[in-house]
Amino acid sequence: MSCYLDLKKVKPNVVLAATDRVALDAVGVAVLRMFGTTKEVSLGKVFEQEQIARAVELGIGVGAVSDIEVVAVDDNSNTLRDRVVENLT
């Protein structure tokens, strides 16, 4: 199933915070894929995205999805967290 949609405004009601810029960008890509994004952002693995791959080369942050921990702020957010984690691949 493709996550590419006709671009439209959505209100995901998600707040992202991290101490690692690469992890934050990777999770941001996952969220974009959940709610629809451009064809370029929807293709391939998250860490194959050009800006993320370059940041990893430069040693700016985490180097793999397995290095990222997505934490839900409360029990009501666990389902959303699980969806984000699924979209990180």
C-alpha positions as CSV (number, residue, x, y, z in Angstrom):
1,M,0.0,0.0,0.0
2,S,1.4,3.3,-1.0
3,C,1.5,6.2,1.5
4,Y,1.5,8.7,-1.4
5,L,-1.7,10.7,-1.5
6,D,-2.9,13.8,-3.2
7,L,-1.5,16.5,-1.0
8,K,-4.0,17.9,1.4
9,K,-4.0,19.4,4.8
10,V,-4.2,17.1,7.8
11,K,-4.2,17.6,11.5
12,P,-2.2,14.7,13.0
13,N,-2.1,16.2,16.5
14,V,1.4,14.9,17.1
15,V,4.2,16.6,18.9
16,L,7.8,15.3,18.3
17,A,10.7,16.1,20.5
18,A,14.2,14.6,20.6
19,T,17.8,15.2,21.6
20,D,19.0,13.6,18.3
21,R,18.3,15.5,15.1
22,V,18.5,12.5,12.9
23,A,16.1,10.5,15.0
24,L,13.7,13.4,15.0
25,D,13.9,13.7,11.2
26,A,13.4,9.9,10.8
27,V,10.3,9.9,13.0
28,G,9.1,13.0,11.1
29,V,9.3,11.1,7.8
30,A,7.4,8.2,9.4
31,V,4.7,10.6,10.5
32,L,4.5,12.1,7.0
33,R,4.2,8.7,5.5
34,M,1.3,7.9,7.9
35,F,-0.7,10.9,6.9
36,G,0.3,11.2,3.2
37,T,3.3,12.8,1.6
38,T,5.1,13.4,-1.7
39,K,6.1,10.4,-3.8
40,E,9.8,11.1,-3.0
41,V,9.3,10.9,0.7
42,S,7.1,7.9,0.5
43,L,9.7,5.7,-1.4
44,G,12.3,3.5,0.1
45,K,13.5,3.0,3.7
46,V,13.5,6.1,6.0
47,F,17.3,5.9,6.4
48,E,17.7,5.9,2.6
49,Q,16.1,9.4,2.4
50,E,18.9,11.7,1.0
51,Q,19.0,14.1,3.9
52,I,19.0,11.4,6.6
53,A,21.6,9.3,4.8
54,R,23.9,12.3,4.5
55,A,23.4,13.2,8.2
56,V,24.4,9.6,9.1
57,E,27.5,9.9,6.9
58,L,28.4,13.1,8.8
59,G,27.9,11.4,12.2
60,I,25.3,14.0,13.2
61,G,23.0,11.5,15.0
62,V,21.7,7.9,15.1
63,G,22.7,5.6,12.3
64,A,19.8,3.2,12.2
65,V,16.1,2.7,13.0
66,S,17.2,0.3,15.8
67,D,18.9,3.2,17.6
68,I,15.6,5.1,17.9
69,E,13.2,4.7,20.8
70,V,9.7,6.2,20.3
71,V,8.0,6.9,23.6
72,A,4.3,7.6,24.0
73,V,3.4,10.2,26.6
74,D,0.4,8.3,27.9
75,D,-1.5,5.1,27.4
76,N,-3.8,6.7,24.8
77,S,-0.8,7.4,22.6
78,N,0.5,3.8,22.4
79,T,-1.4,3.0,19.2
80,L,-0.1,6.1,17.5
81,R,3.4,5.3,18.7
82,D,3.1,1.7,17.3
83,R,2.0,3.1,13.9
84,V,5.0,5.5,13.8
85,V,7.4,2.6,14.6
86,E,5.9,0.5,11.8
87,N,6.4,3.4,9.4
88,L,10.1,3.9,10.3
89,T,11.2,1.0,8.1
